[in-house]
């Protein structure tokens, strides 16, 4: 029997309904406490939003002793992460079959995708400053505009509180992770966090170093008006141990990424408004004096300036949300000493509106969200993106459905990169449908979703013209299952499974690195001051690109990996130990880049609340 089949049968049987599941009590307080702001731009309980949404909380992050956002996202239904090697290396994310360039990434509601080629590298996002991660699946261009095809991932920072905390972690292969933070609440609330990581890796030239800083400052100027300053800085340096499957001893990459935002918010006509000014900058430098075809160099710098404003006001129809956004992106790029992009620009102006309605009727509650957004790009024209989602809730049961259209704007690389770019390319487009069922019960919840997405005008290399063109067609459809169950008073289980069918309609094959079957199982145990977790990730068979010439598509083998952690709190101190890749599985998420073997990491965390 297929290894994942055994794995799936085991968890389904172990979490099968017990007598408590047969009743129809309301959701547990823990479930009710989960709030999302990403699904409809206002704070709402997850159970009242008629969309597919997952929330990864701070408690889950600490339960797993997690050090990597990408590892947390692997446990979300519908998400596949493919990392090119060990810690810090490039990691791509696929949501419902959509690529990294078709998934929108937000930091506190601010887009941080790179405008050069649209995507976001999940290899290094620091974790200490995160309060929660909200994942909304499905087309969401109606609210967020470009790149929200597969869905939206919103990383939300911790709120200021009167506390001081820090942690030290050490492990095999000279692994080290150091974190420290201080926070206070008052007329000016502050939160400052610094992180440093280092790792020698598992191969020659596999080292990684990172320094990160996060700062949050909030000013309560009046009861109905507040302002803030939010900062994030990330600097890294790493070695790339393989090049087209061949060991490379001098291939290096370093870079830095920073965001600064000035958020304003207040109350207005019984509702609320907010405004944000922000800048995001990405810089990457690449160097390999011993490249396969001679010395290789590359330098890229991209900046995005954005101003956005929105308001949510109650009306006789429910809650009306409307807003506007303006953006300017600039990219500079050179390689081998030659300029590829010389401050090329992309300009956007957009407006959007969304109506949120709830209608109780006897024992049934109906929820409806209808949204529409208009994006106008100076370089290639305008796109209109509609979406509608609805649900009916009866006691602990909810049935929901959604339809929407979304797009990915041509990146500055798509438009202007030498020998590939085409200023005449149009946005990639997608139309998607979804039907789902959610069930809350006394000891947990279960969610089941079916989706069907069709992609048109995909930007790929056109052999007929010798440059980029809108000639790609693709489709993805699948089923997602997610459960959270309290098996015993001290043991909880979370199980995610995704069946995905994708197709490149032009080439007539599956899309690369999207397995048919994937899943995750998280077991958590809490007993007084003790905590433990066991996380298992499964990635099924899939197509990939062979590491060497002629670079054809080849099958990639399935893999399964487990991580375990144990901690014990002693007052303000919590020592812990974690074993990554418990069974020392030998596998490659991306062909040509072996993944790390087993490693033991231990550390201690300090946390103290109160004024200092």
C-alpha positions as CSV (number, residue, x, y, z in Angstrom):
1,X,0.0,0.0,0.0
2,X,1.1,3.6,-0.8
3,X,3.0,5.0,2.2
4,X,0.7,8.0,2.4
5,X,-2.4,5.8,2.2
6,X,-1.3,4.1,5.4
7,X,-0.5,7.4,7.0
8,X,-3.9,8.8,6.1
9,X,-5.8,5.7,7.2
10,X,-4.0,5.8,10.6
11,X,-4.9,9.4,11.4
12,X,-8.5,9.2,10.1
13,X,-9.1,6.1,12.3
14,X,-7.3,7.7,15.3
15,X,-9.4,10.9,15.0
16,X,-12.7,9.2,14.0
17,X,-15.8,10.6,15.7
18,X,-16.2,9.8,19.4
19,X,-19.4,10.3,21.3
20,X,-18.6,14.0,21.8
21,X,-18.7,14.5,18.1
22,X,-22.2,13.3,17.7
23,X,-23.7,16.2,19.6
24,X,-24.2,19.7,18.2
25,X,-22.6,22.0,20.7
26,X,-21.2,25.4,19.7
27,X,-17.6,25.8,18.8
28,X,-15.0,25.7,21.5
29,X,-13.7,29.0,22.9
30,X,-10.4,28.3,21.4
31,X,-12.0,28.1,17.9
32,X,-14.1,31.2,18.5
33,X,-10.9,33.1,19.4
34,X,-9.4,32.8,16.0
35,X,-9.9,36.2,14.2
36,X,-9.1,37.0,10.6
37,X,-8.6,40.4,9.0
38,X,-7.4,39.1,5.6
39,X,-10.5,37.5,4.3
40,X,-12.7,40.6,4.2
41,X,-10.5,43.5,5.4
42,X,-12.2,43.7,8.8
43,X,-11.8,41.7,12.0
44,X,-14.1,38.8,12.0
45,X,-14.2,35.3,13.6
46,X,-13.1,32.6,11.2
47,X,-16.4,30.8,11.5
48,X,-18.3,33.8,10.1
49,X,-16.2,34.3,7.0
50,X,-17.5,32.3,4.0
51,X,-14.1,31.5,2.6
52,X,-11.3,29.0,3.0
53,X,-9.1,30.5,5.7
54,X,-6.4,29.1,8.1
55,X,-4.8,30.9,11.1
56,X,-1.5,29.8,12.5
57,X,-1.2,31.3,16.0
58,X,1.7,32.3,18.2
59,X,0.8,29.4,20.5
60,X,1.3,26.9,17.6
61,X,4.7,28.5,16.7
62,X,5.9,28.1,20.3
63,X,4.4,24.6,20.7
64,X,6.6,23.4,17.7
65,X,9.6,25.5,18.7
66,X,9.4,26.6,15.1
67,X,12.2,28.6,13.5
68,X,11.0,28.9,9.9
69,X,7.8,30.2,8.4
70,X,8.0,27.9,5.4
71,X,7.9,24.9,7.8
72,X,4.7,26.2,9.4
73,X,3.0,26.8,6.0
74,X,3.6,23.1,4.9
75,X,0.9,22.1,7.4
76,X,-1.8,24.2,5.7
77,X,-4.1,22.4,3.3
78,X,-3.5,23.3,-0.3
79,X,0.1,24.5,0.2
80,X,3.2,22.9,-1.2
81,X,6.7,24.3,-0.3
82,X,9.8,23.3,-2.4
83,X,13.1,24.4,-0.9
84,X,16.4,24.2,-2.8
85,X,18.4,22.5,-0.1
86,X,19.0,23.4,3.6
87,X,18.0,26.2,5.9
88,X,18.0,29.7,4.3
89,X,18.0,28.5,0.7
90,X,15.4,29.6,-1.8
91,X,12.0,28.2,-1.1
92,X,9.0,28.4,-3.6
93,X,5.4,28.0,-2.5
94,X,2.5,26.6,-4.5
95,X,-1.1,27.3,-3.4
96,X,-3.8,25.2,-5.0
97,X,-1.5,24.7,-7.9
98,X,-0.7,28.4,-8.4
99,X,3.0,29.3,-8.4
100,X,4.9,31.6,-6.0
101,X,4.4,34.5,-8.6
102,X,0.6,34.0,-8.3
103,X,0.4,34.1,-4.5
104,X,0.2,37.4,-2.7
105,X,2.3,37.8,0.4
106,X,1.5,40.6,2.9
107,X,3.3,41.8,6.0
108,X,0.8,43.5,8.3
109,X,-1.4,44.1,5.2
110,X,1.5,45.5,3.1
111,X,2.5,43.6,-0.1
112,X,6.1,42.4,-0.1
113,X,6.2,40.4,-3.4
114,X,9.2,41.4,-5.4
115,X,8.1,43.4,-8.5
116,X,11.1,42.1,-10.5
117,X,9.5,38.7,-11.1
118,X,6.5,38.9,-8.8
119,X,7.3,36.0,-6.4
120,X,8.5,35.9,-2.8
121,X,11.3,33.7,-1.5
122,X,10.2,31.9,1.6
123,X,13.7,30.7,2.5
124,X,14.5,33.2,5.3
125,X,11.5,35.0,6.8
126,X,12.3,35.5,10.6
127,X,9.7,34.1,13.0
128,X,10.2,35.7,16.4
129,X,8.1,38.9,15.7
130,X,5.1,37.0,14.3
131,X,1.8,37.0,16.2
132,X,-0.1,34.9,13.6
133,X,-0.1,33.9,10.0
134,X,-3.4,34.1,8.1
135,X,-3.8,32.1,4.9
136,X,-6.8,32.7,2.6
137,X,-7.1,30.4,-0.3
138,X,-8.7,31.2,-3.6
139,X,-8.8,34.2,-6.0
140,X,-8.7,37.5,-4.1
141,X,-7.8,40.1,-6.6
142,X,-11.2,41.7,-5.9
143,X,-9.8,43.0,-2.6
144,X,-6.0,42.9,-3.1
145,X,-5.4,43.3,-6.8
146,X,-2.5,41.6,-8.7
147,X,-0.9,38.3,-7.7
148,X,-3.7,37.1,-5.5
149,X,-4.6,34.2,-7.8
150,X,-3.8,31.2,-5.6
151,X,-4.6,33.1,-2.4
152,X,-3.1,35.5,0.2
153,X,-0.7,34.9,3.0
154,X,-0.7,37.7,5.6
155,X,2.1,37.7,8.3
156,X,0.9,39.8,11.2
157,X,3.4,41.1,13.8
158,X,3.0,40.8,17.5
159,X,1.3,43.6,19.4
160,X,3.2,45.6,22.0
161,X,2.8,44.3,25.5
162,X,4.7,44.8,28.8
163,X,7.2,42.0,28.5
164,X,10.9,41.1,27.9
165,X,11.9,37.9,26.1
166,X,14.9,36.2,24.5
167,X,16.1,32.8,23.3
168,X,19.3,30.9,22.5
169,X,19.4,27.8,20.3
170,X,22.4,25.7,19.4
171,X,22.6,22.6,17.3
172,X,24.7,20.3,15.2
173,X,26.6,21.6,12.1
174,X,27.4,24.8,14.1
175,X,23.8,25.9,14.1
176,X,23.0,29.0,16.2
177,X,19.9,31.1,16.6
178,X,19.7,34.1,18.9
179,X,16.6,36.2,19.6
180,X,15.8,39.1,22.0
181,X,12.9,41.5,22.3
182,X,11.5,44.1,24.6
183,X,8.0,45.6,24.6
184,X,6.0,48.2,26.5
185,X,2.5,49.7,26.4
186,X,1.7,53.3,27.1
187,X,1.0,56.6,25.3
188,X,3.7,55.4,23.0
189,X,3.7,51.6,22.7
190,X,6.9,49.9,21.5
191,X,8.1,46.5,20.4
192,X,11.7,45.9,19.3
193,X,13.0,42.4,18.3
194,X,16.4,41.3,17.0
195,X,17.3,37.9,15.6
196,X,20.6,36.4,14.4
197,X,21.0,32.9,12.8
198,X,24.0,31.0,11.5
199,X,24.4,27.5,10.1
200,X,27.3,25.7,8.5
201,X,24.8,23.4,6.6
202,X,25.3,19.8,5.5
203,X,27.7,20.2,2.5
204,X,30.7,22.4,1.6
205,X,29.7,26.0,0.9
206,X,26.3,25.3,2.5
207,X,26.7,28.0,5.2
208,X,24.0,30.6,6.1
209,X,24.0,33.7,8.2
210,X,21.1,36.1,8.9
211,X,20.5,39.3,10.9
212,X,16.9,40.5,11.3
213,X,15.3,43.4,13.1
214,X,11.6,44.3,13.7
215,X,10.2,47.5,15.3
216,X,6.7,48.5,16.1
217,X,5.8,51.9,17.5
218,X,2.2,53.0,18.1
219,X,0.9,56.5,19.2
220,X,-2.6,56.9,20.6
221,X,-3.1,60.5,19.8
222,X,-6.8,60.6,20.6
223,X,-9.5,58.0,21.5
224,X,-10.7,58.0,17.9
225,X,-7.3,58.4,16.2
226,X,-4.0,56.5,16.2
227,X,-0.7,56.4,14.3
228,X,2.2,54.1,14.1
229,X,5.6,53.3,12.6
230,X,6.4,49.7,11.5
231,X,9.9,48.6,10.5
232,X,11.4,45.3,9.3
233,X,14.9,44.6,8.1
234,X,16.5,41.4,7.0
235,X,20.2,40.9,5.9
236,X,21.6,37.5,4.9
237,X,24.6,35.8,3.3
238,X,24.6,32.2,2.1
239,X,26.5,29.7,0.0
240,X,24.9,27.7,-2.8
241,X,26.5,24.2,-2.7
242,X,25.2,22.9,-6.0
243,X,24.9,24.3,-9.5
244,X,22.9,22.2,-12.0
245,X,23.5,19.2,-9.8
246,X,27.3,19.8,-9.7
247,X,29.0,20.8,-6.4
248,X,30.0,24.5,-6.3
249,X,32.5,25.8,-3.7
250,X,32.4,29.5,-4.5
251,X,28.8,30.2,-5.5
252,X,27.4,32.9,-3.1
253,X,24.3,35.0,-2.6
254,X,23.7,37.8,-0.2
255,X,20.9,40.3,0.1
256,X,18.8,42.5,2.3
257,X,15.1,43.3,2.4
258,X,13.4,46.0,4.4
259,X,9.9,47.5,4.8
260,X,8.8,50.7,6.5
261,X,5.2,51.7,7.0
262,X,3.3,54.6,8.5
263,X,-0.2,53.4,9.4
264,X,-3.0,55.7,10.5
265,X,-6.4,54.6,11.7
266,X,-9.5,56.1,13.3
267,X,-13.2,56.0,13.7
268,X,-15.7,57.6,11.3
269,X,-19.5,57.6,11.1
270,X,-19.8,54.6,13.4
271,X,-17.3,52.8,11.3
272,X,-13.5,52.8,10.9
273,X,-10.9,54.0,8.5
274,X,-7.2,53.4,7.9
275,X,-4.4,54.7,5.7
276,X,-0.9,53.5,5.1
277,X,2.2,54.9,3.5
278,X,4.9,52.2,2.9
279,X,8.1,51.4,1.1
280,X,9.5,47.9,0.4
281,X,13.0,47.3,-0.9
282,X,14.7,44.1,-2.0
283,X,18.4,43.9,-2.8
284,X,20.2,40.7,-4.1
285,X,23.9,40.2,-5.0
286,X,25.1,37.0,-6.6
287,X,28.7,36.0,-7.3
288,X,30.4,32.8,-8.6
289,X,34.0,33.2,-9.8
290,X,34.1,29.5,-10.8
291,X,30.8,29.2,-12.7
292,X,30.3,26.4,-15.1
293,X,30.7,28.8,-18.0
294,X,33.0,31.3,-16.4
295,X,32.7,34.0,-13.7
296,X,29.1,34.9,-13.0
297,X,27.8,38.1,-11.2
298,X,24.5,39.7,-10.6
299,X,23.0,42.7,-8.8
300,X,19.3,43.5,-8.4
301,X,17.6,46.3,-6.5
302,X,13.8,46.8,-6.5
303,X,11.7,49.3,-4.5
304,X,8.0,49.7,-4.2
305,X,6.3,52.8,-2.8
306,X,2.6,52.5,-1.9
307,X,-0.2,54.5,-0.4
308,X,-3.5,52.9,0.4
309,X,-6.6,53.9,2.3
310,X,-9.9,52.1,3.1
311,X,-13.0,52.6,5.2
312,X,-15.6,50.2,6.7
313,X,-18.9,51.6,7.6
314,X,-22.1,49.9,8.8
315,X,-25.2,50.3,6.6
316,X,-28.7,48.9,6.4
317,X,-27.2,46.1,4.2
318,X,-24.4,45.2,6.6
319,X,-20.8,46.5,6.4
320,X,-19.6,48.4,3.3
321,X,-15.8,48.5,2.7
322,X,-14.3,50.8,0.1
323,X,-10.8,52.0,-0.7
324,X,-8.1,53.1,-3.1
325,X,-4.4,52.3,-3.7
326,X,-1.6,53.9,-5.6
327,X,1.8,52.2,-6.2
328,X,5.1,52.8,-8.0
329,X,7.7,50.0,-8.5
330,X,11.2,50.5,-9.8
331,X,13.8,47.9,-10.6
332,X,17.5,48.1,-11.4
333,X,19.4,44.9,-12.5
334,X,22.8,44.0,-13.9
335,X,24.7,40.8,-14.6
336,X,28.2,40.1,-16.0
337,X,28.8,43.8,-15.7
338,X,26.0,44.6,-18.2
339,X,22.8,46.6,-17.3
340,X,19.6,44.7,-17.9
341,X,17.0,47.0,-16.3
342,X,17.9,50.7,-15.7
343,X,15.3,52.0,-13.2
344,X,12.4,50.6,-15.2
345,X,9.0,51.6,-13.6
346,X,5.5,50.2,-13.2
347,X,2.7,52.4,-12.0
348,X,-0.7,51.4,-10.5
349,X,-3.9,53.2,-9.4
350,X,-6.8,51.1,-8.0
351,X,-10.2,51.4,-6.4
352,X,-12.2,48.7,-4.7
353,X,-15.4,48.1,-2.9
354,X,-16.8,45.1,-0.9
355,X,-20.2,44.5,0.7
356,X,-20.3,42.2,3.8
357,X,-23.8,41.0,4.8
358,X,-25.2,38.7,7.5
359,X,-28.9,37.7,7.5
360,X,-30.2,35.4,10.4
361,X,-33.3,33.5,9.4
362,X,-34.9,31.2,11.9
363,X,-32.1,28.7,12.8
364,X,-30.0,29.6,9.7
365,X,-27.4,32.4,9.3
366,X,-26.6,33.5,5.8
367,X,-23.3,35.3,5.2
368,X,-22.4,37.0,1.9
369,X,-19.3,38.9,0.7
370,X,-19.4,40.6,-2.8
371,X,-16.4,42.5,-4.0
372,X,-15.1,44.3,-7.1
373,X,-11.8,46.0,-7.8
374,X,-10.5,48.0,-10.7
375,X,-6.7,48.2,-11.3
376,X,-5.2,50.6,-13.9
377,X,-1.6,50.1,-14.9
378,X,0.1,52.8,-16.9
379,X,2.2,50.3,-18.8
380,X,-0.4,47.8,-20.0
381,X,-4.0,48.8,-19.2
382,X,-6.7,47.9,-16.7
383,X,-8.1,44.8,-15.1
384,X,-11.5,44.4,-13.3
385,X,-11.7,41.6,-10.7
386,X,-15.0,40.4,-9.2
387,X,-15.6,37.9,-6.4
388,X,-18.6,36.6,-4.5
389,X,-18.7,34.1,-1.6
390,X,-21.6,33.0,0.5
391,X,-22.3,30.5,3.3
392,X,-25.3,29.1,5.2
393,X,-24.7,28.1,8.9
394,X,-27.0,25.8,10.9
395,X,-25.7,25.1,14.4
396,X,-22.2,23.7,14.0
397,X,-22.7,23.0,10.2
398,X,-21.7,25.4,7.5
399,X,-21.9,25.1,3.7
400,X,-20.0,27.7,1.6
401,X,-19.3,28.5,-2.0
402,X,-17.3,31.1,-3.9
403,X,-16.6,32.3,-7.4
404,X,-14.0,34.9,-8.5
405,X,-11.6,36.2,-11.1
406,X,-8.0,37.2,-10.4
407,X,-4.9,38.2,-12.3
408,X,-1.2,38.5,-12.1
409,X,0.2,41.7,-13.5
410,X,3.3,41.4,-15.7
411,X,6.4,41.9,-13.6
412,X,9.1,44.4,-14.6
413,X,11.2,41.4,-15.7
414,X,8.3,40.1,-17.9
415,X,8.1,43.6,-19.5
416,X,11.7,44.6,-19.9
417,X,14.3,41.9,-19.3
418,X,16.7,41.6,-22.3
419,X,16.0,38.9,-24.8
420,X,12.8,37.8,-22.9
421,X,10.8,40.8,-21.9
422,X,7.9,42.1,-24.0
423,X,6.2,45.5,-23.2
424,X,3.1,44.2,-25.0
425,X,2.3,41.3,-22.7
426,X,-1.0,41.3,-20.8
427,X,-1.8,40.1,-17.3
428,X,-2.2,36.5,-16.6
429,X,-5.9,35.7,-15.6
430,X,-7.7,33.1,-13.6
431,X,-11.3,32.1,-12.9
432,X,-12.0,29.9,-9.9
433,X,-14.8,28.1,-8.2
434,X,-15.0,26.6,-4.7
435,X,-17.5,24.6,-2.6
436,X,-16.9,23.8,1.0
437,X,-18.2,22.3,4.2
438,X,-17.2,23.1,7.8
439,X,-18.2,21.4,11.0
440,X,-17.5,22.5,14.5
441,X,-17.8,20.2,17.5
442,X,-17.0,20.0,21.1
443,X,-13.4,18.8,20.7
444,X,-12.4,20.4,17.4
445,X,-13.5,21.0,13.8
446,X,-13.2,19.7,10.3
447,X,-13.2,21.5,6.9
448,X,-13.5,20.1,3.4
449,X,-13.2,22.1,0.2
450,X,-13.4,21.4,-3.5
451,X,-11.9,23.9,-6.0
452,X,-11.6,24.3,-9.8
453,X,-9.3,26.9,-11.4
454,X,-8.6,27.8,-15.0
455,X,-5.6,29.9,-16.0
456,X,-5.3,31.8,-19.3
457,X,-2.8,34.2,-20.9
458,X,0.1,32.8,-18.8
459,X,3.3,34.6,-19.6
460,X,5.9,32.1,-20.9
461,X,8.6,32.2,-23.5
462,X,7.2,32.3,-27.0
463,X,9.4,30.4,-29.5
464,X,7.6,32.1,-32.4
465,X,8.6,35.6,-31.3
466,X,11.7,34.9,-29.3
467,X,10.4,36.6,-26.2
468,X,7.7,36.5,-23.6
469,X,4.1,36.0,-24.7
470,X,0.6,35.3,-23.3
471,X,0.5,31.7,-24.7
472,X,0.3,29.6,-21.6
473,X,-2.9,27.8,-20.5
474,X,-3.3,25.7,-17.3
475,X,-5.8,24.2,-14.9
476,X,-5.9,23.0,-11.4
477,X,-8.6,21.3,-9.4
478,X,-8.6,19.4,-6.1
479,X,-9.9,18.6,-2.7
480,X,-8.6,19.9,0.6
481,X,-9.3,18.3,4.0
482,X,-8.3,19.9,7.3
483,X,-9.1,18.7,10.8
484,X,-8.3,19.7,14.4
485,X,-9.3,17.2,17.1
486,X,-8.7,16.9,20.8
487,X,-8.0,13.2,21.1
488,X,-7.4,13.3,24.9
489,X,-7.5,16.0,27.5
490,X,-3.8,16.7,26.9
491,X,-3.4,15.6,23.2
492,X,-4.6,17.4,20.1
493,X,-4.1,16.4,16.5
494,X,-4.2,18.5,13.3
495,X,-4.4,16.7,10.0
496,X,-4.2,18.2,6.5
497,X,-4.6,16.4,3.2
498,X,-4.7,17.7,-0.4
499,X,-5.5,15.9,-3.6
500,X,-4.4,18.1,-6.5
501,X,-4.7,17.6,-10.3
502,X,-2.9,20.2,-12.4
503,X,-2.3,20.4,-16.1
504,X,-0.2,22.4,-18.5
505,X,-2.8,22.6,-21.3
506,X,-0.1,23.5,-23.9
507,X,2.5,20.8,-23.0
508,X,-0.1,18.3,-22.0
509,X,1.5,17.3,-18.7
510,X,1.2,18.0,-15.0
511,X,2.6,21.3,-13.7
512,X,6.0,21.0,-12.2
513,X,6.6,20.3,-8.4
514,X,2.9,19.9,-7.7
515,X,2.3,16.4,-6.2
516,X,-1.1,14.7,-6.6
517,X,-1.1,13.9,-2.9
518,X,0.3,15.9,0.0
519,X,-0.4,16.1,3.7
520,X,0.7,16.9,7.2
521,X,0.0,15.5,10.7
522,X,0.7,17.6,13.8
523,X,0.4,15.9,17.3
524,X,0.7,18.2,20.3
525,X,0.9,17.1,24.0
526,X,0.5,19.5,26.9
527,X,0.7,18.4,30.6
528,X,1.2,21.2,33.1
529,X,4.5,22.9,32.3
530,X,5.5,20.1,29.7
531,X,4.9,20.5,26.0
532,X,5.8,18.2,23.1
533,X,4.9,18.1,19.4
534,X,5.4,15.7,16.5
535,X,5.1,17.1,13.0
536,X,5.1,14.9,9.9
537,X,5.0,16.2,6.3
538,X,4.3,14.1,3.2
539,X,5.0,15.1,-0.4
540,X,3.9,12.7,-3.1
541,X,5.2,11.8,-6.5
542,X,5.5,14.8,-8.9
543,X,7.3,16.1,-12.0
544,X,10.4,18.2,-11.7
545,X,13.3,19.4,-14.0
546,X,16.4,17.3,-14.1
547,X,19.4,19.1,-12.6
548,X,21.7,18.7,-15.7
549,X,21.5,18.9,-19.5
550,X,19.1,18.5,-21.4
551,X,17.0,19.8,-18.4
552,X,13.9,17.6,-19.3
553,X,11.0,16.9,-17.0
554,X,11.5,13.7,-14.9
555,X,9.6,12.1,-12.1
556,X,10.6,13.0,-8.6
557,X,10.1,10.6,-5.7
558,X,7.7,11.0,-2.8
559,X,9.2,11.8,0.6
560,X,8.0,12.0,4.2
561,X,9.7,13.7,7.1
562,X,9.1,14.1,10.8
563,X,10.2,16.7,13.4
564,X,9.8,16.4,17.1
565,X,10.3,18.9,20.0
566,X,9.9,18.8,23.8
567,X,10.0,21.7,26.3
568,X,9.5,22.2,30.0
569,X,8.8,25.6,31.6
570,X,10.6,26.6,34.9
571,X,9.2,30.0,35.8
572,X,10.5,32.5,33.3
573,X,12.8,30.0,31.6
574,X,11.8,27.2,29.2
575,X,14.5,24.8,28.0
576,X,13.7,22.7,24.9
577,X,15.1,20.2,22.5
578,X,14.1,19.6,18.9
579,X,15.1,16.9,16.3
580,X,14.6,17.9,12.7
581,X,14.2,15.0,10.2
582,X,13.8,12.5,13.0
583,X,14.3,9.4,10.8
584,X,17.1,11.0,8.7
585,X,15.1,10.8,5.5
586,X,17.3,11.3,2.3
587,X,15.2,13.3,-0.2
588,X,15.2,16.3,-2.6
589,X,12.4,18.8,-2.6
590,X,14.0,20.4,-5.7
591,X,16.0,18.0,-7.9
592,X,19.7,18.7,-7.7
593,X,19.5,20.1,-4.1
594,X,19.7,17.4,-1.4
595,X,17.7,18.3,1.7
596,X,19.2,18.4,5.2
597,X,19.6,15.2,7.2
598,X,18.8,14.6,10.9
599,X,19.8,17.4,13.3
600,X,19.4,17.9,17.0
601,X,18.9,21.5,18.3
602,X,18.5,22.6,21.9
603,X,17.8,25.9,23.5
604,X,16.3,27.9,26.3
605,X,13.8,30.7,26.2
606,X,13.3,33.5,28.7
607,X,10.1,35.4,29.0
608,X,9.0,37.9,31.7
609,X,5.9,40.0,31.8
610,X,5.3,43.3,33.5
611,X,6.6,46.9,33.5
612,X,10.4,47.3,33.6
